[in-house]
Amino acid sequence: MLSVFRMRTSIVFTACFLASAAIANTESKTATAFQMAVAEFAPSGSGIAEYYRSNGFSPIWVGKTPEHAARRARLINALSTTHMHGLPEGSQSVQTLLDQMQDARTTRDLGSVEINLSRAFVEYARNLQSGALRPSDIDEGLVRKVERAPAKVHLQGVVSAKNGTYFDQLAPQSTQYRALMKQKIALENLVNQGGWGATVPVSKLEYGDTGPAVIKLRNRLVSMGYLKPTASPDFDDALLAAVQAFQVDHGLASDGVAGQGTLTEINRSASERLKAVHVALERERWLPRERGERHILVNQTDFSAKIVDDGLVTFETRAVIGKNTHDRRSPEFSDEMEHMVINPSWYVPRSIITKEYLPKLQSNPNAVGHIQITDRGGRQVNRGAVDFTQFNARNFPFAMRQPPSKSNALGLVKFMFPNKYNIYLHDTPQKSLFAREVRAFSHGCIRLAQPFDFAYALLARQEEDPKAFFHRVLATGKETNVQLEQHVPVHLIYRTAYIGPKGQVQYRRDVYGRDQKIWEALQKAGVALPDVQG
């Protein structure tokens, strides 16, 4: 690999020298011809063409100065190492660009090389900064808006930056991204060495068991780093602790029993985990660079909601996410939390009214009696005076509202970041759901196990005694909006591979199957894994 890189580098500098010499020989006589060539090859109406018009069609890459030469070399090196970030090579291969550079002889050739290098650079910069895929093309729940800088911004940036520093700024600078890159390299090495060895061919193992299957479980956990090497055939205390540690790192109930769910995760190959890391890197590129010094992070696959202050998790609670059906899955996006509502009413979404409640009302006008039916003016409707059978999903004229109460579907508090998807965080009377391992039960909103403590943490920055303030408002029984003096960014993410606060890698199940779709799209774009499975 090193010899290939050195040979490639030698070709680069040969090509750079030839290009520099050619433009030097033509500089005084045919500068206008070069400008015309650049204008000819720049994609019509593109940001690249706009940039070159603004700079008088001056070269970024094929000039004769040391800065031009260094820029060319840095670009070729960057394009040669896209795989390190889990990115596809690009629409133009490095070898094709090298061949074009080496074969350039005329001014027109140089114009073509200049534009091709710019096109390759812009594609590389966008992919590394904002991801190679567009989320909305992959899954309807990926409603995250990814900001992609215009070509002009990237080209201006690379020209203005010194010593190739613009290249260093393109990838996410987060500790999560760097740690995932490290994990990717480790997994690639592991896959090339054959993975974690033999899988465990049983459906359940627990404390006290003995025999060959226990040995295979032990060996698997040893190779994963959860246990020191030993030849014991017994499911003993050490193996119990190792199974529990594995369960914690994989979002499983940490009961120490290697049941079917735990063994399914233990038996997943290193290649499967590597795919998850590739997807996680792409997802990290989609997130806003500025997350907020204080922000709320909801990882749907982890069924958790966290408050993060200056990079540290200062509050965490269990969460329930949308049910895994096409109309209930929680979407992924970022917004800003503006206020909370204490003693909220539940204004029933139109989709729930027409799909769930209208059929019940048609059978029995007194059904769902805990919900008020109101007209357009907000006045309560007399159910007995309405023939609900005359309405359908399109012409049902009423709204439905559940007044504040302990049994309200939203519980006693909701947290609002107004968005067109009608998604928010809230309390719930269904507390038993938080004891489940997989918590996908809602209509799409995020339910919190500890909503009061979550409220105290948010109010702590504006109230001297946040708990007393919250309960004083709660005791009124009245629906009350409490504005957050400082809005808090909210990021609803979906991460099946991430690095925990102590540096340990965490894996979660692909609840909605979204990561599989992203991996297939990355694969189609040209991302590949080592061939060995294990």
N, C-alpha and C positions, 0 to 999 in steps of 0.2 A: 504494500500500500504506500509506504514512504517513498520507494523508488519511483512509483507511478506519479506521485505528487511532485517530486523533484523534476521529473521529465516534463511534466505539464507546466511547472513554473518556468523551466528553461524555454519552452515554446512560447509562453506568455511574453517573456522579456524579449525574445527574438521578434515576435510579432509587434510588440510595442516599439521596438527600435525601428523596424521597417515602416510602421505607420508614422512615427515621428519624422523620419527622414523624408518620407514622401510629402508630408505636409510642409516641412521646412523648405523643400525644393520648390514647392508651388506657392508658398505663402505670399510672396511679393507679386506674383503674376496672376494667380487664379483664386484669390480669396473669395472673389465674387462667385466663381464657379463652385467652390465648396459650399458657400451659403445656399446657392441654388440647389445643390445636391441634397443638403440637409432638408431644405424646404420640400423637395420632391419626395423624400422618403418618410418624412414625419407624417403619421396618420392624420388625415384631414379632419379638422374639427376636434382633435384630441387635446388633452392637457399637455402632452409632449410638444405638439406643434405650437401651442400657446406659449410655452416656456421659451422655445427657440426664437419665436418672433420677438419676445420681450428682451432677449439678450443679444439680438442682432445675429443670430445663427452661429454664435461662437461655439467652438468645441468644448465639451466637458471631458471627453475621454481620449481623443486622438490628437490632442495638441502635443507640442514638442517639449514642454517644460517638465521638470522633475515631478511637479504636482500632478500633471496629467498622467505621467507614467505610474506614479504611486496609486493614483485613483483606479487606473485600469487593473493593476495587479491586485488591488484590494477587492475589486468587483469580481474578478475571476476566482479569487480564493473564496469569496463568500458564496458564489454560485456553486462552487465545488463542494461545499459543506452544508448544503440545505438539509441533507439527511440527518444531520446532528440535531436539528430542531423538529424532526418528524415531518418535514415538508417535502412535497414533490419537487423534482428537479426544475421544472419550469417549462414553458412552451418552446424555448430554444435551448438545446443542450449546450453545455460548456464547450464540448468539442467542436460543435458547429460554429460557435462564436470565435474560437481559436483559429479555425480554418479560415474564416472570413477575414480575420485580422492578418493572418499570415499571407493570404492571397491578395490583399489590397495593394493595388499598384497605381490606380488613377485617382484623380480628385473625386470623381463620382463614386468610386469604390469606398473612399474614406467617408463620404457622406452617408453611405449605406451602413458602414460599420458603426459610425457614430450613433445613428438612430437605433440600430439593433441593440447596441450596448445600453442605450437609455431605456429601451423597452424592457430588456431583461432586468435592468436595475429596478425600474418602477414595479414590475411584477414581483420581484424578490422583496422589495421594501414593503409593499402592501401585504404580501403573504406573511411576512415575519412580524409586522406590526399589528395587523388586524385579522390574520387568519387566511388560509387558502380557500376556505369555503364560505358561502353565504348561508347563515343559519336558516333563514326563511325558505330556502330551497330544499331543506332536508326534512323538516317536520313542522306541522302546524303549531306545535307548542313552543317552537323556537322563535319567539317574537322579539327577541333581543335585537336592538338596533346597534349595528357595529359601525363605528365611524371609520371611514377609509379616506385617508388624506389624498387630496388631488395630486396628480402626477407632478404638477408644477411645484408643489410644496416639497416633494421628495428631491426633485432635481435642484431646486434652490438650496435645499439643506445640504446635499452632498458637496455642492460647490463652495458653500460658505464655511462648512466645518473644516477644521484643520486636522491633519494627520489621520484622516479616515475615521474620525470620532463619530460621524453620523451613522456609520454602519453599526457601531457599538450601542447606539441608542435605540435601534429599531425594535429589538426583541423586548418583551415585557421585562421590567426591572424588578419584579416582585420576587421575594424569597421563595414563594410557591413555585414559580416558573423555574428558577435555578435548581431547586431541589428535585423537581420533576425531571429536568434534564439529566441530573445525576442518576436518578433512578432508572431512566431510560437506558443509559450506558450500562449500568449494572445488570439490567435484565437482558440486554443484547448479549453481553458476555455470558450470562447464565444460559441463555437459549443455545448459543454456539457450543457450550460445554455439555448440552444434553438435558438441561432443565433440572427439576427437583427429584428426578428418579421415579421409581414405580409408584403407581397410585394405590389407594387403599380399597380393596375390592369387597367391602361389606357395607351394610346400611346403618349399623350402630355399634359403637364400642363405648364402654364406660368403665369407671373405676372398679378394679378387681378383676377385670377380664384378663386373659392371658392367651398366648399363642401367636402364630405367624402373622395374623392380621394386625395385632398390636405392634409387632416388630415393624411392619410396613408403615403404620401410622407414626411410630417413633422415628423411623428413618426419614420419613417425609418432613416431619417437624424439625428434625436435626438439620436437614439440608436447607430449610427455610430460616434457620437461625433462632428458633424458639426453644431449643433444647441442646444440652451438651451431649456429645456422642456417648452412647452406651448400648450394650447388647441385650439388655434385660427384655424378656418377653412379657413382662407384667405391666398392666395399666396402673402405675403407682403414683405417688404424690407428685413426683417431678413431671410425669406425663400429664397429669391432671392440670398442673399449673401452666404447662405449655399450651394445652388445648384452650384453657381459659384466656391466656394472653392472645392466642390466635383469634378467638371469638371477639375479643374487645377490638382488635385491629380490623375486624371485618364486619363490625356492626351487628354481631349475632348475640343472642342471649348467652351470657357468660356462665353457664351452668356446669361446664366441664364435661358434658356428655357429647361425644362425637356422634351425633345423630345424622340423619340424612342431609339436613340443611348444612351442617358444619362440614361433613365429609364432601359434599358437593363443592364447597369453596376450597377445601384443602386439596382436592383433586384437580382443581383448575390449573392448566398448564402455565408455564412462564410466558409462553407466547400470548395467551389470552390476557395476562396481566400487562404485557407490553402493549397490546392493542389499547387497553384502558388508559395507559400512560400517554400514548400518542393522542388519543382523543382529549385527554385532560390538558395537554399542551395546547391543542387547537382551541379548546374552550377558554383557556387562560388568555389567549390572544384576543378573544372576542370581548373580554371584560373591559370596562373603562380603566384607563391608566390611573386616574384619580378616583379612588374608592371612597375617600372621605376619611379624615382623621378619626372620626367616630362614624361607624356605619353598622348596619344590620345585615347579617349574612344568613340566608336560609338555604341550606343544602338539602335539596329534596330527597336525594338517595340516602342521606344520613338521617332523615326525619328529625332535623334539628334546626333551631334558630339561635343565633348568637349575636351579642353586641360586641363589637370590636373597637377598642380604643387604642390608637397609636400602635396598631399591629398586634395587640394582645387581646385575647378573649376575656372580657370582664364579666360576662353573663352568658349562660347557656341553658336552654330548656328543650325538652322533647317537643316534637311537632307532629301533627297529622297533615298529610298532603292530599291532593285530589285522588279520587278513585281511578284505577287504571281502565277507564273507558274513554272513548273518543271525545265525549263532551264534558268530561270532568277532570281530565289531567291538568295539574297546575302548570301554567306557562312559565317561561323563563324570561325575565327582563329586569331592568334597574329603574328605580324611581326615587322619590324623596318622601319620607314620612313627614306629614305636616301637622297632624293632630291625632288625639285619641278621643273616643266617645265613651263616656262612662254612662252606664244604664242605657245601652243602645236599643233602639227598635231594630227589628229585622225587616227590612223592605225586601220582600221575596222577589228574586230575579224572575224576569219574564219567562225564561226557559223552564224554571221549576214550576211556575204557575201553570203553564200550558201543558207540560209533559206529565206532571205528577198530580197537581191539585185539581185541575179542571175535570179530568175523568172521574175523580172521587166526588166532586160537587154534582156532576151530572147524574151520578147514581144516588147521591144523598146530599141535599142542599145543606145539611147540618154537619157534614164531614169537616175535618180539620177545624173544629170549633175554636181552637186556641188562636187562630189567625183571623184578624179583622179583614173584611172586604170593603174597600173604599172606592168612591167614584173619582172622577177627574178633579173634583174640588176638594178631595180629601175627606169627604163625609162618609160615615159608615153606612153600608148598604144593608137593608133588611133582606136576609137570605130567603125568607119565605115568600118574598114578593118577586123573586127572580126565577125565570125558567132557564137554567144553565144549559139545557140540551140544545138551545138555539145557537150556542156559541161554539166556535172552534179556535184553534191556536192563532188564527190570523185576526179574528174580529172580537175576541174577548175584551170588553171595554174597561175592566176594573183592575185596580191594583190590590195587593195583599200585604198586610203588615202585622207583625207580631209585636205587641207592646213590650216595654222593658219588664223583665222579671228574671228570677233565678233559672227558670226553665226555658228562657229565650234561647233560640238556636245559636245566637252569638255570645251567650253567656252574659257577663256583666261589664265587659269592656271590649272595644275593638280599636284597632290601630290603623289609621288611614293614610295611604299614599295614593291619592285619587288617580285612577288610570282607566282607560277604556275597556279593560278586561274585567273590571269589577272585582278585583282581587285585593284582599287585605288580610291582616293578621287578627285573630280574635280568640276570646275565651270560648268555652263550650261546656254544656252540662254533661256531655258524654265522657267523663273522666276515665272510664275503664279502657278506652281505646289506647291510652298512652302506655299501657302495660304490654301491648302487642309488639312483636319484633318488627313486623312490616306494618307501617301505619299509613295506608293509602285508603282513606274512607270518605273524604269530604267531597263537596261539589266543585272544588278548585281552590278555595281559600285555604289559608294556613291556620290551623288551630294550635294553640299553645297550651302546654301542660301547666305552666306557671305564669299566667297572664298578669296577675297582680304584681309579682316580683319584677316582671318585665316592665310594667308601668312605673314602679318605684325607681328603677334604674334610669328610665328615660326622664323622669321628673326631677331626679336628683340634681340636675344642673340648673334648675330654675326654682326649686322650692327648698326652703330650709329643712322642712320635715316632710319629705315626699309621701311617706306612708300615711301620715295624719291627714295631709291634704287630700289624697286619693279617697280615703274612707269617709272624709267629711262630705265630699261630693257624692260618693256612692250612697251614703245614708239618706240623701234627699229623695232617692228613687226616681229622680227626674233625668230625662235624657239631656246630657250636658257635653258640649264640645270643649275640650281643653287643648288650646293651641300649644305646640312646641315652639318655644322662642327661637330655637335653632333647629331648622329642619335636618333630618337625619337620612342620608342616602340608604336605600334598601336594595339589596342585590339578591334576587331569587335565582339560584344557580342549581346545577345538576351535575355533580362530580362523583364519578365512580372510583376515581383514583385521586388521592391528594395526600399531602404530607401533613402529619399531625403536629401539634405545638412542640413536641419533644423531638421532632425530626423523624419519627417513625412513619413508614408508609401505611396508608389506610386504603382499603378497598371496600366498595359497596356494590350491591347488586343493581343491575340495570332495570329498575322498576318498570319504566315505560318503554324500554327497548330503543330509546333514543340514541344511546351511545353506539349500538350496533349499526344504526343507520349512518351515523357520522363516520364510523370506521369504514363502512362500505364506500362512502363518498370519498374518503381520503385514499382508499385503495384504488378507486377508479381514477383518481387524479394522479396516481403514480407512487404513492407511499407503499413500501413493501417491508416485510419482516424477514429475519433469518429463516431458513427453511426448516431447521431442526425444531421438533416439538418436545415438550416435557415439562 
